[in-house]
């Protein structure tokens, strides 16, 4: 998010994206890239790829200061590998947020 405009850092050519409310009443970013991964290494690779696309500019506090906010949502789904009819499925979401200018928070 830079200057109140939302961009997909995994697909920057998609242009600016809109916030919308889905049928469940949850706020979603329309057209955002969703990627399935199988391990933490793949998630870190996507995180680094997205960080390279962020708007940055040097400041007195940080040479590579971010000028944009970034949000990474990781959805985790866990289920047993056993083929049981009553198998339990666990689902969780983790949001990681990097706020622009947060390097000044310690000052």
GROMACS elastic network, one bead per residue, 0.5 to 0.9 nm:
[ bonds ]
;  ai    aj funct       b0    kb
    1     4     6  0.57904   500
    1     5     6  0.54137   500
    1     7     6  0.65062   500
    1    54     6  0.89320   500
    1    67     6  0.89825   500
    1    68     6  0.54492   500
    1    69     6  0.50337   500
    1    70     6  0.62632   500
    1    71     6  0.84197   500
    2     5     6  0.53350   500
    2     6     6  0.67253   500
    2     7     6  0.81090   500
    2    54     6  0.87725   500
    2    55     6  0.74073   500
    2    67     6  0.69095   500
    2    69     6  0.65876   500
    2    70     6  0.88998   500
    2   100     6  0.89030   500
    3     6     6  0.85145   500
    3    67     6  0.89903   500
    3    68     6  0.78033   500
    5    16     6  0.63203   500
    5    17     6  0.74922   500
    5    18     6  0.84630   500
    6    15     6  0.84953   500
    6    16     6  0.54425   500
    6    17     6  0.53405   500
    6    18     6  0.70323   500
    6    19     6  0.84952   500
    6    29     6  0.83511   500
    7    10     6  0.88561   500
    7    11     6  0.81127   500
    7    12     6  0.63312   500
    7    13     6  0.88159   500
    7    14     6  0.76611   500
    7    15     6  0.63586   500
    7    16     6  0.50546   500
    7    17     6  0.59598   500
    7    32     6  0.83196   500
    8    11     6  0.52400   500
    8    12     6  0.53438   500
    8    13     6  0.82082   500
    8    14     6  0.69912   500
    8    15     6  0.76895   500
    8    16     6  0.76510   500
    8    17     6  0.74584   500
    8    31     6  0.83817   500
    8    32     6  0.58885   500
    8    33     6  0.68162   500
    8    50     6  0.82874   500
    8    53     6  0.89986   500
    9    12     6  0.52679   500
    9    13     6  0.89817   500
    9    33     6  0.86096   500
    9    49     6  0.77998   500
    9    51     6  0.74084   500
    9    52     6  0.82570   500
    9    53     6  0.56077   500
    9    54     6  0.69307   500
    9    70     6  0.88174   500
   10    32     6  0.85955   500
   10    33     6  0.66432   500
   10    46     6  0.75062   500
   10    47     6  0.88573   500
   10    49     6  0.68971   500
   10    50     6  0.53942   500
   10    53     6  0.78249   500
   11    14     6  0.58624   500
   11    15     6  0.84834   500
   11    32     6  0.82241   500
   11    33     6  0.69590   500
   11    50     6  0.86601   500
   12    15     6  0.63190   500
   12    16     6  0.85232   500
   12    53     6  0.74094   500
   13    16     6  0.88842   500
   14    17     6  0.78670   500
   14    31     6  0.82366   500
   14    32     6  0.87635   500
   17    29     6  0.65965   500
   17    30     6  0.61411   500
   17    31     6  0.67395   500
   17    32     6  0.74599   500
   18    28     6  0.84150   500
   18    29     6  0.57911   500
   18    30     6  0.55791   500
   18    31     6  0.81106   500
   19    27     6  0.66043   500
   19    28     6  0.56693   500
   19    30     6  0.60516   500
   20    26     6  0.82505   500
   20    27     6  0.56050   500
   20    28     6  0.53194   500
   20    29     6  0.61893   500
   20    30     6  0.63311   500
   21    24     6  0.77965   500
   21    25     6  0.55660   500
   21    26     6  0.54275   500
   21    28     6  0.59861   500
   21    29     6  0.86298   500
   22    25     6  0.53424   500
   22    26     6  0.54795   500
   22    27     6  0.63634   500
   22    28     6  0.67025   500
   23    26     6  0.74348   500
   24    27     6  0.88678   500
   28    31     6  0.89699   500
   28    32     6  0.85546   500
   29    32     6  0.57720   500
   31    34     6  0.89828   500
   35    46     6  0.88252   500
   37    40     6  0.79979   500
   37    41     6  0.89029   500
   37    42     6  0.60648   500
   37    43     6  0.67571   500
   38    41     6  0.85795   500
   38    42     6  0.71407   500
   38    43     6  0.84722   500
   39    42     6  0.57098   500
   39    43     6  0.68215   500
   40    43     6  0.50310   500
   40    44     6  0.62322   500
   40    45     6  0.86988   500
   41    44     6  0.51200   500
   41    45     6  0.62808   500
   41    46     6  0.87848   500
   42    45     6  0.50771   500
   42    46     6  0.63711   500
   42    47     6  0.86565   500
   43    46     6  0.51823   500
   43    47     6  0.61771   500
   43    48     6  0.87395   500
   43    74     6  0.82988   500
   44    48     6  0.61701   500
   44    49     6  0.85262   500
   45    48     6  0.52220   500
   45    49     6  0.61606   500
   45    50     6  0.86527   500
   46    50     6  0.61251   500
   46    51     6  0.85532   500
   47    50     6  0.52038   500
   47    51     6  0.61379   500
   47    52     6  0.87920   500
   47    72     6  0.75996   500
   48    51     6  0.50387   500
   48    52     6  0.63749   500
   49    52     6  0.54326   500
   49    53     6  0.70343   500
   50    53     6  0.53231   500
   50    54     6  0.68626   500
   50    70     6  0.89346   500
   51    54     6  0.53329   500
   51    55     6  0.88237   500
   51    70     6  0.83058   500
   52    55     6  0.85100   500
   53    56     6  0.88165   500
   54    66     6  0.70622   500
   54    67     6  0.77873   500
   54    68     6  0.65956   500
   54    69     6  0.85270   500
   54    70     6  0.79412   500
   55    65     6  0.88830   500
   55    66     6  0.62226   500
   55    67     6  0.55225   500
   55    68     6  0.58194   500
   56    64     6  0.62609   500
   56    65     6  0.56624   500
   56    67     6  0.51280   500
   56    68     6  0.73147   500
   57    62     6  0.88950   500
   57    63     6  0.74689   500
   57    64     6  0.60867   500
   57    65     6  0.55888   500
   57    66     6  0.64657   500
   57    67     6  0.64783   500
   58    61     6  0.81713   500
   58    62     6  0.61643   500
   58    64     6  0.51217   500
   58    65     6  0.53600   500
   58    66     6  0.81517   500
   59    62     6  0.52573   500
   59    63     6  0.57417   500
   59    64     6  0.74928   500
   59    65     6  0.62090   500
   60    63     6  0.70064   500
   61    65     6  0.77591   500
   61   101     6  0.89874   500
   61   103     6  0.70204   500
   61   104     6  0.69209   500
   62    65     6  0.50513   500
   62    66     6  0.86796   500
   62   103     6  0.72505   500
   62   104     6  0.89051   500
   65   100     6  0.76720   500
   65   101     6  0.70268   500
   65   103     6  0.79458   500
   66    69     6  0.75872   500
   66    98     6  0.88342   500
   66    99     6  0.81818   500
   66   100     6  0.53585   500
   66   101     6  0.66785   500
   66   102     6  0.88550   500
   67    99     6  0.86599   500
   67   100     6  0.51990   500
   67   101     6  0.68708   500
   68    98     6  0.84079   500
   68    99     6  0.70523   500
   68   100     6  0.50065   500
   68   101     6  0.83168   500
   69    97     6  0.73578   500
   69    98     6  0.56535   500
   69   101     6  0.87223   500
   70    96     6  0.81701   500
   70    97     6  0.57230   500
   70    98     6  0.51538   500
   70    99     6  0.66012   500
   70   100     6  0.79823   500
   71    95     6  0.68219   500
   71    96     6  0.57346   500
   71    98     6  0.65467   500
   71    99     6  0.86667   500
   72    94     6  0.81506   500
   72    95     6  0.57804   500
   72    96     6  0.51110   500
   72    97     6  0.64648   500
   72    98     6  0.87388   500
   73    93     6  0.67753   500
   73    94     6  0.57037   500
   73    96     6  0.63505   500
   73    97     6  0.86365   500
   74    92     6  0.83139   500
   74    93     6  0.56429   500
   74    94     6  0.50619   500
   74    95     6  0.63756   500
   74    96     6  0.81030   500
   75    91     6  0.72109   500
   75    92     6  0.57721   500
   75    94     6  0.63360   500
   75    95     6  0.86658   500
   76    90     6  0.79772   500
   76    91     6  0.56140   500
   76    92     6  0.52644   500
   76    93     6  0.62079   500
   76    94     6  0.80234   500
   77    89     6  0.69539   500
   77    90     6  0.56889   500
   77    92     6  0.67141   500
   77    93     6  0.89264   500
   78    88     6  0.84000   500
   78    89     6  0.56784   500
   78    90     6  0.50450   500
   78    91     6  0.64024   500
   78    92     6  0.88411   500
   79    82     6  0.86011   500
   79    87     6  0.71389   500
   79    88     6  0.61212   500
   79    90     6  0.64194   500
   79    91     6  0.89080   500
   80    83     6  0.77544   500
   80    84     6  0.83853   500
   80    87     6  0.66938   500
   80    88     6  0.71647   500
   80    89     6  0.75740   500
   81    84     6  0.86550   500
   81    87     6  0.89881   500
   82    87     6  0.77512   500
   83    86     6  0.87741   500
   83    87     6  0.73697   500
   84    87     6  0.51416   500
   84    88     6  0.88796   500
   98   102     6  0.77218   500
   99   102     6  0.56038   500
   99   103     6  0.88946   500
  100   103     6  0.80376   500
  101   104     6  0.60415   500
  101   105     6  0.78387   500
  102   105     6  0.52851   500
  102   106     6  0.82528   500
  103   106     6  0.67761   500
  103   107     6  0.81002   500
  104   107     6  0.52512   500
